[in-house]
Amino acid sequence: MESVTLFAGTANEPLAAAVARELGVPLAGRTVQRFPDGEIAVRLEQSVRGREVFILQPTSPAVSDHLVELLVFADACRRASAARITAIVPYLGYARADRRQGRRAPVTASLVAMLMETAGVTHVVTLDLHSPQLEGFFRIPIDNLTAVPVLCAALRPRVAEDAVVVSPDLGATRLAAEYGQRLGLPAAVCHKQRTSGTAVRVARVVGDVRDRPCVIVDDMITTGGTIAEAMAALTAAGARPEFTVAATHAVLVEGARERLAAAGVRELFATDTVAQPAGGDPAMHVVSVAPSIADVIRRLVADESLHALPSLAYA
């Protein structure tokens, strides 16, 4: 892997360090500064001329700051004559802004794609995009992989045989079917109605959940509101009060952990695509995707197909 240069953004330095260890390469030197007025400056501390460059930077909260940092990184590499610039963006912020919510509204996810291309990114690798159609916003290659296989491997020994996989809304129905197929469990769906940007209501549950423990799955958990409402609806539908939650991206804004705990989540499984605070939550199991991302980088450098990846599959 001598030809690889791997930079770590500041959004998830532990994940970048773990990927570097898996690859057996050091993280490339860089300096990232934030000025008092909020401006971001990046300086590369080593040459990238003619190099294969990878920048690992999820655009997790603070989303806009981390996005601009990624763009500045890419621009620095482009101006320093890097051969190729691959952005490893395990969690892509603004992914939910994939359509116009009214006649005078933007499609922010499309704007993010254009900004990344303009900055010099030549390839994007991400995990479990909120909407697969986001790939159509990019004119450069994008590989949208899924962490469902690694999460299922962690879930399998801890899930009861009579459990049911539950999608907390219609948007995660396909995801629930994938979990159900891999775990050998049936699936159910909650029909959700969003009442505001932070509040939702589950109208009904479709599927047999009576007297069964539930594994609620989603691509991301931000406020925890959708999961909490789904749990209330499942309890009302007769489900056994033994709830396990699995999600690729544990964004968990302020108040989310408390909301999930109050709702009665027994265990929460998530990957390390979003950096978690030190100490953490004893009910939370963090599954690392570092080995899988390292395998992706190896295959990209060797121009090999990603379809044969043992741990990450195509979403």
C-alpha positions in Angstrom: 0.0 0.0 0.0 3.0 2.3 -0.5 1.1 4.3 -3.2 -1.8 5.1 -0.8 -2.0 8.5 1.0 -4.8 8.5 3.7 -5.8 11.7 5.3 -8.0 11.9 8.4 -10.5 14.8 8.7 -11.5 15.9 12.1 -15.0 14.5 12.0 -14.0 10.9 13.0 -10.3 10.6 13.6 -10.6 7.3 15.6 -12.2 5.6 12.5 -9.5 7.0 10.2 -6.7 5.7 12.6 -8.3 2.3 12.7 -8.5 2.1 8.9 -4.8 3.1 8.7 -3.9 0.3 11.2 -5.8 -2.2 9.0 -3.9 -1.0 5.9 -0.6 -0.9 7.7 0.1 2.7 6.6 0.5 5.9 8.7 -2.0 8.7 8.4 -0.7 11.4 6.2 0.4 14.6 7.9 -2.0 17.5 7.9 -2.9 20.6 9.9 -6.5 21.7 10.3 -7.2 25.1 11.9 -10.4 26.8 12.9 -10.2 30.5 13.2 -12.2 32.6 15.7 -14.6 33.6 13.0 -15.3 29.9 12.1 -13.2 29.7 8.9 -11.4 26.5 8.3 -7.9 26.1 7.0 -6.1 22.9 5.9 -2.4 22.4 5.1 -1.0 19.2 3.8 2.3 18.3 5.5 3.6 16.0 2.8 3.6 15.8 -1.0 0.6 14.2 -2.8 1.9 14.8 -6.4 0.8 11.8 -8.5 -0.5 10.0 -5.5 -3.7 8.0 -4.9 -5.3 10.1 -2.1 -8.1 9.0 0.2 -9.8 11.5 2.6 -11.9 9.9 5.4 -14.4 12.5 6.6 -18.0 11.8 7.4 -20.1 14.9 7.3 -21.7 14.3 10.7 -22.6 17.1 13.1 -21.5 19.8 12.9 -22.5 18.9 9.4 -21.7 22.1 7.5 -18.3 22.6 9.2 -17.3 19.0 8.4 -18.6 19.3 4.8 -16.5 22.5 4.2 -13.5 20.8 5.8 -13.9 18.0 3.3 -14.1 20.4 0.4 -11.1 22.3 1.6 -9.1 19.0 1.9 -10.1 18.0 -1.6 -9.1 21.4 -3.1 -5.7 21.3 -1.3 -5.1 17.8 -2.8 -6.2 18.9 -6.3 -4.0 22.0 -6.2 -1.1 19.8 -5.0 -1.4 17.6 -8.1 -2.9 14.4 -6.6 -3.6 11.7 -9.2 -6.9 10.7 -7.8 -8.9 11.9 -4.8 -11.4 9.5 -3.2 -13.6 10.8 -0.5 -14.5 8.2 2.0 -17.7 9.7 3.5 -19.2 6.9 5.7 -22.1 9.2 6.8 -23.2 11.7 4.2 -25.0 14.7 5.8 -27.8 16.5 3.9 -28.8 13.1 2.4 -32.4 13.6 3.6 -32.6 16.8 1.5 -33.0 14.8 -1.7 -36.2 16.5 -3.1 -37.9 19.8 -3.1 -40.2 20.4 -0.2 -42.2 23.1 -1.9 -41.9 25.2 -5.0 -39.2 27.6 -3.6 -37.1 25.0 -1.8 -33.6 23.7 -2.7 -32.4 20.2 -3.3 -29.4 20.4 -0.9 -28.1 16.9 -1.5 -27.7 17.7 -5.2 -25.8 20.9 -4.3 -23.5 18.9 -2.0 -22.7 16.5 -4.8 -21.8 19.4 -7.1 -19.6 21.0 -4.5 -17.6 17.8 -4.0 -17.0 17.4 -7.7 -16.0 21.1 -8.1 -13.6 20.8 -5.2 -11.7 18.0 -7.0 -13.2 14.8 -5.6 -13.0 12.1 -8.3 -14.7 9.2 -6.4 -17.0 8.9 -3.4 -17.5 5.9 -1.1 -20.3 6.0 1.4 -22.4 3.6 3.5 -26.2 3.3 3.6 -27.3 6.5 1.9 -30.6 7.6 3.3 -32.0 7.5 -0.3 -30.2 5.4 -2.9 -31.4 7.8 -5.7 -28.8 10.3 -4.3 -26.3 8.4 -6.5 -27.9 10.1 -9.5 -26.8 13.6 -8.2 -23.1 12.7 -8.8 -21.4 12.7 -12.2 -18.4 11.0 -10.7 -18.2 7.4 -9.6 -19.9 6.7 -6.3 -20.0 3.4 -4.4 -22.9 3.2 -1.9 -22.2 0.2 0.3 -24.2 -1.2 3.2 -23.1 -2.2 6.7 -26.0 -4.6 7.1 -23.8 -7.7 6.9 -21.5 -6.5 9.7 -24.4 -5.4 11.9 -26.2 -8.7 11.3 -23.1 -10.6 12.4 -23.1 -8.7 15.7 -26.9 -9.1 16.2 -27.2 -12.8 15.3 -26.0 -14.3 18.7 -28.1 -11.8 20.7 -31.5 -12.0 18.9 -34.2 -14.4 20.0 -35.4 -17.0 17.5 -39.0 -15.7 17.7 -38.0 -12.1 17.1 -39.4 -10.0 14.3 -37.5 -7.3 12.4 -39.4 -4.0 12.3 -39.1 -1.0 9.9 -40.0 2.1 11.9 -41.4 3.7 8.7 -42.0 2.9 5.1 -38.6 4.3 4.0 -36.8 1.5 5.9 -39.0 -1.3 4.5 -36.3 -2.6 2.1 -33.7 -2.4 4.8 -35.9 -4.4 7.2 -36.3 -7.0 4.5 -32.6 -7.3 4.1 -32.1 -7.7 7.9 -34.9 -10.2 8.0 -33.4 -12.3 5.2 -29.9 -12.4 6.7 -31.2 -13.1 10.2 -33.9 -15.6 9.1 -36.7 -13.5 10.7 -40.0 -12.2 9.5 -40.5 -8.4 9.0 -43.1 -5.9 10.0 -43.6 -2.2 9.1 -44.8 0.9 11.1 -46.7 3.5 9.1 -45.3 6.8 10.2 -46.7 10.3 9.8 -44.3 13.2 10.4 -46.0 16.1 12.2 -42.9 18.4 12.3 -39.2 18.4 11.8 -38.7 16.8 15.2 -42.0 15.0 15.8 -43.6 11.9 14.3 -46.6 9.7 14.9 -47.0 6.0 14.1 -50.5 5.4 12.7 -50.5 1.6 12.6 -48.3 -1.5 12.5 -48.5 -4.0 9.6 -47.3 -7.5 10.5 -47.5 -10.0 13.3 -45.7 -8.7 16.4 -47.9 -10.0 19.2 -45.9 -11.7 22.0 -42.6 -11.3 20.0 -39.5 -9.3 20.8 -38.7 -6.7 18.1 -35.5 -5.7 16.3 -36.1 -2.2 15.0 -33.8 -1.2 12.1 -33.1 2.0 10.3 -30.2 3.6 8.3 -29.7 6.4 10.9 -30.9 7.6 14.3 -30.8 11.3 14.9 -33.4 12.5 17.5 -34.6 9.0 18.4 -38.2 10.2 17.9 -39.1 7.8 15.2 -37.7 4.8 17.1 -39.6 5.8 20.3 -42.9 6.2 18.5 -42.4 2.9 16.8 -41.8 1.2 20.2 -44.9 2.7 21.6 -47.0 1.5 18.6 -45.4 -2.0 18.8 -46.2 -2.2 22.5 -49.8 -1.2 21.8 -49.9 -3.9 19.1 -49.0 -6.5 21.7 -45.2 -6.9 21.1 -43.1 -8.2 23.9 -41.4 -5.3 25.7 -37.9 -6.4 24.6 -36.6 -3.9 22.0 -33.3 -4.1 20.2 -32.4 -1.3 17.8 -29.9 -1.4 14.9 -28.8 1.4 12.7 -25.7 2.1 10.5 -25.4 5.8 11.6 -25.8 6.7 15.3 -26.0 10.5 14.9 -27.8 10.8 18.2 -28.1 14.6 18.7 -28.6 16.0 22.2 -31.4 14.3 24.0 -31.6 11.3 21.7 -29.9 8.8 24.1 -32.2 9.9 26.9 -35.3 9.5 24.7 -34.3 6.0 23.6 -33.5 5.0 27.2 -36.9 6.3 28.4 -38.6 4.5 25.6 -37.1 1.2 26.8 -34.4 0.3 24.3 -32.6 -2.8 25.7 -29.7 -2.8 23.3 -28.5 -0.4 20.5 -26.2 -1.7 17.7 -24.6 0.9 15.4 -21.4 1.3 13.5 -18.6 3.8 14.0 -19.4 5.8 10.9 -20.2 8.6 13.3 -17.7 9.2 16.2 -19.2 8.4 19.6 -18.3 10.2 22.9 -15.7 8.5 25.2 -17.3 6.4 27.9 -20.4 5.8 25.8 -23.6 4.1 26.8 -23.5 0.5 28.3 -26.6 -0.4 26.2 -24.8 0.6 23.0 -22.7 -1.8 20.9 -20.4 -0.1 18.4 -19.5 -2.3 15.4 -16.4 -1.0 13.6 -16.5 -0.8 9.8 -12.7 0.0 9.7 -11.7 -3.4 8.4 -14.3 -3.2 5.7 -13.3 0.3 4.6 -9.6 -0.8 4.5 -10.7 -3.7 2.2 -12.5 -1.2 0.0 -9.4 1.0 -0.3 -7.2 -2.1 -1.1 -9.6 -3.1 -3.9 -9.9 0.4 -5.3 -6.1 0.8 -5.5 -5.8 -2.5 -7.3 -8.8 -1.7 -9.6 -10.7 -4.7 -8.3 -14.4 -5.1 -8.1 -16.2 -4.2 -4.8 -19.0 -6.7 -5.5 -16.9 -9.6 -3.9 -16.4 -7.7 -0.6 -17.0 -10.2 2.3 -18.3 -7.8 4.9 -19.8 -4.8 3.0 -22.4 -5.4 0.3 -23.9 -3.0 -2.2 -26.9 -1.2 -0.9 
